[in-house]
């Protein structure tokens, strides 16, 4: 009986040891699995951090380009403003020149042309530039002054007292 009791005791102890050893072995496998999962997650985290650094660098580059673009747009807007101002000045000068330019035809001083001194735009190189001033209402018959231009920069002064002018095209 003692042997039987010892056998039962030994078998029970062996069973307990095997059961405990089996639990420890299962726990060890779980630890290994968890370490493998941790390592996989660490690799993914490293990849994500590298990508974050790339995206951050790209974002900084984009911000720099946007700042450069904004500066260029401001420079263009300033140039447009300057050009608009110059264009307005040029337009005003062109309008003044047009208002003070006498084309071939019959014109009345004070109505069609302003009184003042007028000069050909370019020097005359021949004798084919004729102008005359006549009394209003005379259909050009009462000539006050005229000239059949010679060479050079021809000019004429018109006033209200001399009311009709009929220049022809000055040709060289």
Secondary structure, 3 states (H helix, E strand, C coil): CHHHHHHHHHHHHHHHHHHHHHHHHHHHHHHHHHHHHHHHHHHHHHHHHHHHHHHHHHHHHHHHHHHHHHHHHHHHHHHHHHHHHHHHHHHHHHHHHHHCCCCCCCEEECCCECCEEEECCCCECCCCCEEEEECCCCCCCCEEEEEECCCECCEEEECCCCCEECCCCCCC
